[in-house]
Amino acid sequence: MKILRIIAQVGVLYLFFLAGEFLQKQLQLPIPGSIVGLLLLFVLLLLKIVPVKMIEEGSSFILAYLPMFFIPATAGIMNHLDIFSGKGLLLIGILVISSVITMAVTAHSSQWIARRSKGLQPRRRIVVGIGKKEKEA
C-alpha cells in the first residue's frame, strides 16, 4: 500500500512539472518550466491548497535517490574534457567559493526558519548607553 502512495505522490509532483512546462510555453517565460512548476507547488503549499501530506512520502523517496541523477551529468563531462583543460585551478576555486557561499546561506536560512517555526524572534542586540560605558541588555 505504501508503494502505491509513493507512486501516486510522485505522479502529483510530475503533474506540477507538466503544469510548469505548460505555463512556461504559454506565457513564454524566460525560466525553465520545471522551476515554474516548483514555484506553483510552493505557492499552493503556502496557501494550504495542497496539503504537505499529499507529496511528503513521494518527495522523500525522490530525494533519497537524487544523487543518482547527477551521475550521467558527471559522466557526460568526461566527453568534453578539452573545454576544461588549462582551467583546473580556476574551476576548483569557483567550486570552493560557491560551496562555502551555499553552506553559509543554507545555515543562516535554516536557523532563521527554525527560530520562526518555534515562534521565537531572531536575537537582537540591544545596547544601552550609560555615560561613557555601554552595557548590553
C-alpha atoms as one frame of an Amber mdcrd trajectory, in Angstrom:
protein
   0.000   0.000   0.000   2.858   2.373   0.844   4.459   1.895  -2.577   1.194
   2.840  -4.302   1.002   6.000  -2.184   4.576   6.911  -3.138   3.841   6.312
  -6.827   0.715   8.476  -6.619   2.621  11.269  -4.846   5.433  11.183  -7.400
   2.691  11.401 -10.026   1.338  14.547  -8.330   4.834  16.044  -8.395   5.086
  15.146 -12.079   1.771  16.888 -12.737   3.213  20.067 -11.229   6.209  19.678
 -13.527   3.901  19.332 -16.529   1.824  22.321 -15.405   5.001  24.381 -15.107
   6.133  23.346 -18.582   2.717  24.252 -19.981   2.692  27.671 -18.268   6.238
  28.389 -19.373   5.396  27.688 -23.017   2.070  29.535 -22.952   3.426  32.625
 -21.205   6.833  32.398 -22.938   8.637  32.831 -19.629  12.450  33.059 -19.633
  12.779  30.478 -16.818  12.510  26.697 -17.180   9.110  25.070 -16.843  10.347
  22.818 -14.045  11.104  25.907 -11.948   7.673  27.368 -12.767   6.085  24.108
 -11.602   8.170  24.152  -8.430   7.108  27.730  -7.706   3.483  26.816  -8.383
   3.719  23.926  -5.927   5.432  26.174  -3.371   2.682  28.791  -3.577  -0.060
  26.169  -3.294   1.680  24.652  -0.265   1.988  28.078   1.374  -1.687  28.797
   0.774  -2.501  25.321   2.128  -4.422  24.477  -1.032  -2.195  21.419  -1.452
  -1.566  19.659   1.872   2.003  18.564   2.613   0.775  15.004   3.209  -0.167
  14.879  -0.471   3.503  14.915  -1.559   5.521  14.138   1.591   6.428  10.477
   1.068   6.887  10.839  -2.692   9.247  13.787  -2.327  11.239  11.986   0.381
  11.555   8.997  -1.933  12.832  11.163  -4.783  15.279  12.992  -2.506  16.713
   9.684  -1.311  17.702   8.789  -4.891  18.623  12.294  -6.053  22.425  11.731
  -6.121  21.953   9.030  -8.761  20.589  11.644 -11.166  23.908  13.516 -11.107
  25.953  10.531 -12.285  25.015  10.876 -16.008  25.810  14.604 -15.967  29.188
  13.957 -14.364  29.964  11.170 -16.818  28.967  13.477 -19.691  31.676  15.937
 -18.661  34.264  13.262 -19.442  33.351  13.587 -23.125  34.218  17.304 -23.102
  37.456  17.475 -21.124  39.050  19.677 -23.792  36.743  22.539 -22.743  38.050
  22.354 -19.183  41.744  21.843 -19.955  44.018  24.514 -18.508  41.289  25.858
 -16.232  41.546  23.353 -13.397  42.642  25.741 -10.645  40.026  28.292 -11.658
  37.300  25.637 -11.566  38.464  24.369  -8.176  38.429  27.923  -6.816  34.939
  28.529  -8.158  33.721  25.237  -6.651  35.197  26.013  -3.233  33.829  29.582
  -3.117  30.363  28.591  -4.343  30.242  25.693  -1.873  31.155  27.949   1.047
  28.545  30.528  -0.001  25.906  27.804  -0.373  26.673  26.344   3.045  26.599
  29.769   4.722  23.293  30.774   3.136  21.770  27.390   3.933  22.911  27.544
   7.561  21.580  31.048   8.113  18.271  30.400   6.396  17.694  27.102   8.228
  18.403  28.781  11.578  16.038  31.600  10.682  13.311  29.125   9.680  13.873
  27.076  12.851  13.547  30.161  15.054  10.483  31.321  13.187   8.788  27.921
  13.368   9.313  27.839  17.146   7.745  31.280  17.419  10.956  32.869  18.605
  12.133  36.153  17.254  15.695  36.419  15.950  18.143  37.509  18.627  18.574
  41.240  18.686  21.418  43.021  20.364  20.273  45.944  22.437  22.966  48.277
  23.637  22.096  50.792  26.339  24.436  53.739  26.722  25.318  54.755  30.267
  27.649  57.733  30.217  30.865  56.635  28.601  30.306  52.981  29.400  27.914
  50.811  27.427  26.008  47.934  28.867  24.391  45.136  26.899  20.804  44.417
  27.913
